[in-house]
Amino acid sequence: MKKDGCVHCENLGKEVYSVASVPGRIEEDEERPLAGRAGQIHDKTLSLLRYKGGRLKREMVSITNAWPKPIYYARDKRTEATLKEISQLWNLERLNKEISNACVVVICWGAKALYAIRLVKKLFNRDFAIVEAEHPSLSHLNRCYKSLADTAEKRALDRICQFARKVKKNAKGLLS
């Protein structure tokens, strides 16, 4: 485990935050958030977004999770935290502390992240914008975004571009 014990967070203190739902086995193994395939999609999607005129990169974004403890099927027989777990006061206080006062925009990657961030904003009277985004999993992209590109690599990129356009639309001008 990292010295700070935090496998669920990275780059805290930025203006833009990415909040995913929960770290999994790969995040636990690599000791960083969004480390697996969803992390690759997250990073590529960020690179297609602009904030204050510049392209976003992982290093420019604070990353955390709605639930800090790794959960994965092989060990836990589930892959997500429950809403009851996420809404525990200690967890919301943790999220509030991790989201710095410099935060302007929070991109919520999935319903659980959105749920947690809405609670934090309401309970702690926080003043940041929330951007709703779907979970950046490959299965979700393949199911929800169609592509007629002629190679698997081009289809994957096309789906990520479609995904990024939806995030931009949901950002209502905060991200371009």
C-alpha positions in Angstrom: 0.0 0.0 0.0 1.1 3.6 -0.7 2.7 5.5 2.2 -0.4 7.5 2.7 -2.6 4.4 2.6 -4.7 5.8 -0.3 -5.3 3.5 -3.2 -8.4 5.4 -4.0 -7.0 8.9 -4.6 -4.4 10.8 -6.6 -3.4 14.4 -7.3 -5.6 15.9 -4.7 -6.0 19.7 -4.7 -6.7 20.4 -8.3 -9.6 22.5 -9.8 -11.1 19.5 -11.7 -11.9 16.2 -9.8 -12.8 12.8 -11.2 -14.8 10.7 -8.9 -15.3 7.0 -9.7 -17.3 4.5 -7.7 -14.9 2.1 -6.0 -11.4 0.8 -6.4 -11.1 -2.8 -7.6 -8.5 -5.5 -7.7 -6.3 -3.8 -10.2 -6.4 -0.5 -8.3 -5.5 -2.4 -5.1 -2.6 -4.2 -6.9 -1.2 -1.0 -8.6 -2.0 1.2 -5.6 -3.7 4.0 -7.6 -7.2 4.9 -8.7 -8.6 4.1 -12.1 -5.7 1.8 -12.9 -7.4 -0.8 -15.1 -9.2 -0.7 -18.4 -11.8 1.8 -17.1 -8.8 4.0 -16.1 -7.4 3.8 -19.7 -10.8 4.9 -21.0 -11.0 7.6 -18.3 -7.6 9.0 -19.3 -8.4 8.9 -23.1 -11.7 10.6 -22.4 -10.0 13.3 -20.4 -7.5 13.9 -23.2 -10.5 14.8 -25.5 -11.8 17.4 -23.0 -10.7 20.9 -22.4 -10.8 23.0 -19.3 -9.9 26.7 -19.4 -8.7 26.2 -23.0 -6.2 23.4 -22.3 -6.6 19.7 -22.8 -7.1 17.7 -19.6 -4.5 15.1 -18.6 -4.6 12.7 -15.7 -1.9 14.7 -13.9 -4.1 17.8 -14.0 -7.1 16.2 -12.4 -7.7 15.0 -8.8 -9.0 11.5 -8.7 -10.9 9.8 -5.9 -13.7 7.3 -5.4 -17.1 7.4 -3.8 -16.0 4.5 -1.6 -12.4 4.1 -0.6 -12.1 0.4 0.1 -11.3 -1.9 -2.8 -14.1 -4.3 -3.7 -13.8 -7.0 -6.3 -15.8 -10.1 -7.2 -13.1 -12.8 -6.7 -12.8 -11.8 -3.0 -16.1 -10.0 -2.2 -18.6 -11.6 -4.5 -19.6 -8.1 -5.6 -18.0 -5.2 -7.5 -19.7 -2.1 -6.0 -20.3 -0.5 -2.7 -23.9 -0.2 -1.6 -25.7 3.2 -1.3 -25.9 2.6 2.4 -22.1 2.2 2.6 -21.4 5.2 0.4 -23.7 7.4 2.5 -22.1 6.7 5.8 -21.1 10.0 7.5 -17.4 9.1 7.9 -17.2 8.3 4.2 -18.9 11.6 3.2 -16.6 13.5 5.6 -13.6 11.8 3.9 -14.8 12.8 0.5 -15.5 16.3 1.6 -11.9 16.5 3.0 -10.4 15.1 -0.2 -12.2 17.6 -2.4 -10.2 20.8 -1.9 -11.5 24.3 -1.7 -9.8 24.9 -5.1 -12.3 22.4 -6.7 -14.4 24.0 -9.4 -15.7 21.0 -11.3 -16.4 17.4 -10.2 -16.9 14.8 -13.0 -18.8 11.9 -11.6 -18.1 8.6 -13.4 -21.2 6.6 -12.7 -24.4 6.7 -10.6 -22.7 5.8 -7.3 -20.1 8.6 -7.7 -22.9 11.0 -8.6 -24.9 10.0 -5.5 -22.0 10.5 -3.2 -21.0 13.9 -4.6 -24.5 15.2 -4.5 -24.6 14.2 -0.8 -21.3 15.9 -0.1 -22.4 19.1 -1.9 -25.6 19.3 0.1 -24.4 18.2 3.5 -21.2 20.4 3.5 -22.7 23.3 1.5 -20.0 23.0 -1.2 -19.8 25.3 -4.2 -18.6 23.2 -7.2 -20.2 22.2 -10.4 -21.2 18.6 -11.0 -20.8 16.9 -14.4 -22.6 13.6 -14.8 -20.7 11.0 -16.8 -21.4 7.3 -17.3 -19.0 4.7 -15.9 -16.0 4.4 -18.2 -16.1 0.6 -18.6 -15.4 -1.1 -21.9 -18.6 -3.2 -21.6 -20.6 0.0 -21.2 -19.0 1.7 -24.2 -19.5 -1.4 -26.4 -23.1 -1.7 -25.3 -24.1 1.9 -25.5 -22.0 3.4 -28.3 -22.1 1.9 -31.8 -19.4 2.2 -34.4 -19.0 1.1 -38.0 -15.2 1.7 -38.1 -13.3 -1.1 -40.0 -10.9 -2.1 -37.2 -11.3 -2.9 -33.5 -8.9 -0.1 -32.6 -10.8 2.5 -34.7 -14.1 1.3 -33.2 -12.8 1.6 -29.7 -11.5 5.2 -30.4 -14.8 6.1 -32.1 -16.8 4.9 -29.0 -14.5 6.9 -26.7 -15.0 10.0 -28.8 -18.8 9.6 -28.6 -18.5 9.1 -24.9 -16.4 12.3 -24.5 -18.9 14.3 -26.5 -21.6 13.2 -24.1 -19.5 14.3 -21.1 -18.9 17.7 -22.8 -22.7 18.0 -23.4 -23.4 17.2 -19.7 -20.8 19.8 -18.7 -22.9 22.6 -20.1 -19.9 24.7 -21.1 -17.6 24.0 -18.1 -15.6 21.6 -20.3 -15.2 21.8 -24.0 
